[in-house]
Amino acid sequence: MVSTEPERVRRSLRAELSERLSTLAPQQFRVLLMLADGKLNKQIAYDLNVSEATVKAHMTAAVRATCVFVWGSVCPGAGR
């Protein structure tokens, strides 16, 4: 079967995201998953028994490492 261009692009993007996610620390990954589930920082902090500031620090590190879109903002330097 011959791959179409959109399929190749999707595979490439999946591979890139997978590689970036693998660079996260376990706690950063947990925070990112909880954010994706729609939890608030306060809820995540309670669930993980950490401060909200720690949740924000993990979130910032995860977003920078993965260039995942949060709050509709674009990761600085993406696509350069």
Rosetta constraint file for C-alpha pairs under 8 A:
AtomPair CA 3 CA 7 HARMONIC 6.14 0.50
AtomPair CA 3 CA 8 HARMONIC 6.56 0.50
AtomPair CA 4 CA 8 HARMONIC 6.43 0.50
AtomPair CA 5 CA 9 HARMONIC 6.22 0.50
AtomPair CA 6 CA 10 HARMONIC 6.15 0.50
AtomPair CA 7 CA 11 HARMONIC 6.18 0.50
AtomPair CA 8 CA 12 HARMONIC 6.09 0.50
AtomPair CA 9 CA 13 HARMONIC 6.09 0.50
AtomPair CA 10 CA 14 HARMONIC 6.08 0.50
AtomPair CA 11 CA 15 HARMONIC 6.13 0.50
AtomPair CA 12 CA 16 HARMONIC 6.17 0.50
AtomPair CA 13 CA 17 HARMONIC 6.11 0.50
AtomPair CA 14 CA 18 HARMONIC 6.00 0.50
AtomPair CA 15 CA 19 HARMONIC 6.15 0.50
AtomPair CA 16 CA 20 HARMONIC 6.25 0.50
AtomPair CA 17 CA 21 HARMONIC 6.03 0.50
AtomPair CA 17 CA 66 HARMONIC 6.68 0.50
AtomPair CA 18 CA 22 HARMONIC 6.23 0.50
AtomPair CA 19 CA 23 HARMONIC 6.91 0.50
AtomPair CA 20 CA 24 HARMONIC 7.32 0.50
AtomPair CA 20 CA 65 HARMONIC 6.37 0.50
AtomPair CA 20 CA 66 HARMONIC 5.13 0.50
AtomPair CA 21 CA 29 HARMONIC 7.43 0.50
AtomPair CA 21 CA 65 HARMONIC 7.67 0.50
AtomPair CA 21 CA 66 HARMONIC 6.16 0.50
AtomPair CA 23 CA 65 HARMONIC 7.40 0.50
AtomPair CA 24 CA 28 HARMONIC 5.90 0.50
AtomPair CA 24 CA 29 HARMONIC 5.92 0.50
AtomPair CA 24 CA 62 HARMONIC 6.50 0.50
AtomPair CA 24 CA 65 HARMONIC 7.23 0.50
AtomPair CA 25 CA 29 HARMONIC 6.30 0.50
AtomPair CA 26 CA 30 HARMONIC 6.26 0.50
AtomPair CA 27 CA 31 HARMONIC 6.22 0.50
AtomPair CA 27 CA 58 HARMONIC 7.22 0.50
AtomPair CA 28 CA 32 HARMONIC 6.21 0.50
AtomPair CA 28 CA 58 HARMONIC 4.90 0.50
AtomPair CA 28 CA 59 HARMONIC 6.53 0.50
AtomPair CA 28 CA 61 HARMONIC 7.23 0.50
AtomPair CA 28 CA 62 HARMONIC 5.75 0.50
AtomPair CA 29 CA 33 HARMONIC 6.22 0.50
AtomPair CA 29 CA 62 HARMONIC 7.08 0.50
AtomPair CA 30 CA 34 HARMONIC 6.18 0.50
AtomPair CA 31 CA 35 HARMONIC 6.11 0.50
AtomPair CA 31 CA 44 HARMONIC 6.95 0.50
AtomPair CA 31 CA 55 HARMONIC 6.79 0.50
AtomPair CA 31 CA 58 HARMONIC 6.72 0.50
AtomPair CA 31 CA 59 HARMONIC 6.37 0.50
AtomPair CA 32 CA 36 HARMONIC 6.16 0.50
AtomPair CA 32 CA 59 HARMONIC 6.38 0.50
AtomPair CA 32 CA 62 HARMONIC 6.75 0.50
AtomPair CA 33 CA 37 HARMONIC 6.26 0.50
AtomPair CA 34 CA 38 HARMONIC 6.56 0.50
AtomPair CA 34 CA 39 HARMONIC 5.66 0.50
AtomPair CA 34 CA 44 HARMONIC 6.75 0.50
AtomPair CA 35 CA 39 HARMONIC 5.24 0.50
AtomPair CA 35 CA 40 HARMONIC 6.95 0.50
AtomPair CA 35 CA 41 HARMONIC 7.81 0.50
AtomPair CA 35 CA 44 HARMONIC 8.00 0.50
AtomPair CA 39 CA 43 HARMONIC 6.07 0.50
AtomPair CA 39 CA 44 HARMONIC 6.42 0.50
AtomPair CA 40 CA 44 HARMONIC 6.27 0.50
AtomPair CA 41 CA 45 HARMONIC 6.05 0.50
AtomPair CA 41 CA 52 HARMONIC 5.97 0.50
AtomPair CA 41 CA 55 HARMONIC 6.36 0.50
AtomPair CA 41 CA 56 HARMONIC 7.24 0.50
AtomPair CA 42 CA 46 HARMONIC 6.25 0.50
AtomPair CA 42 CA 52 HARMONIC 5.89 0.50
AtomPair CA 43 CA 47 HARMONIC 6.15 0.50
AtomPair CA 44 CA 48 HARMONIC 6.03 0.50
AtomPair CA 44 CA 52 HARMONIC 7.86 0.50
AtomPair CA 44 CA 55 HARMONIC 7.04 0.50
AtomPair CA 45 CA 49 HARMONIC 5.64 0.50
AtomPair CA 45 CA 50 HARMONIC 4.88 0.50
AtomPair CA 45 CA 51 HARMONIC 5.40 0.50
AtomPair CA 45 CA 52 HARMONIC 5.31 0.50
AtomPair CA 45 CA 54 HARMONIC 7.70 0.50
AtomPair CA 45 CA 55 HARMONIC 6.08 0.50
AtomPair CA 46 CA 50 HARMONIC 6.58 0.50
AtomPair CA 46 CA 51 HARMONIC 7.73 0.50
AtomPair CA 50 CA 54 HARMONIC 6.30 0.50
AtomPair CA 50 CA 55 HARMONIC 7.16 0.50
AtomPair CA 51 CA 55 HARMONIC 6.54 0.50
AtomPair CA 52 CA 56 HARMONIC 6.20 0.50
AtomPair CA 53 CA 57 HARMONIC 6.18 0.50
AtomPair CA 54 CA 58 HARMONIC 6.19 0.50
AtomPair CA 55 CA 59 HARMONIC 6.02 0.50
AtomPair CA 56 CA 60 HARMONIC 6.03 0.50
AtomPair CA 57 CA 61 HARMONIC 6.22 0.50
AtomPair CA 58 CA 62 HARMONIC 6.03 0.50
AtomPair CA 59 CA 63 HARMONIC 6.04 0.50
AtomPair CA 60 CA 64 HARMONIC 6.13 0.50
AtomPair CA 61 CA 65 HARMONIC 6.06 0.50
AtomPair CA 62 CA 66 HARMONIC 6.00 0.50
AtomPair CA 62 CA 67 HARMONIC 7.92 0.50
AtomPair CA 62 CA 68 HARMONIC 7.96 0.50
AtomPair CA 63 CA 67 HARMONIC 5.20 0.50
AtomPair CA 63 CA 68 HARMONIC 5.33 0.50
AtomPair CA 63 CA 69 HARMONIC 7.29 0.50
AtomPair CA 63 CA 70 HARMONIC 7.49 0.50
AtomPair CA 63 CA 75 HARMONIC 7.36 0.50
AtomPair CA 64 CA 68 HARMONIC 7.66 0.50
AtomPair CA 64 CA 75 HARMONIC 6.67 0.50
AtomPair CA 67 CA 74 HARMONIC 7.50 0.50
AtomPair CA 67 CA 75 HARMONIC 4.99 0.50
AtomPair CA 67 CA 78 HARMONIC 7.00 0.50
AtomPair CA 68 CA 74 HARMONIC 7.97 0.50
AtomPair CA 68 CA 75 HARMONIC 7.05 0.50
AtomPair CA 69 CA 73 HARMONIC 5.86 0.50
AtomPair CA 69 CA 74 HARMONIC 5.85 0.50
AtomPair CA 69 CA 75 HARMONIC 6.77 0.50
AtomPair CA 70 CA 74 HARMONIC 7.76 0.50
AtomPair CA 74 CA 78 HARMONIC 7.42 0.50
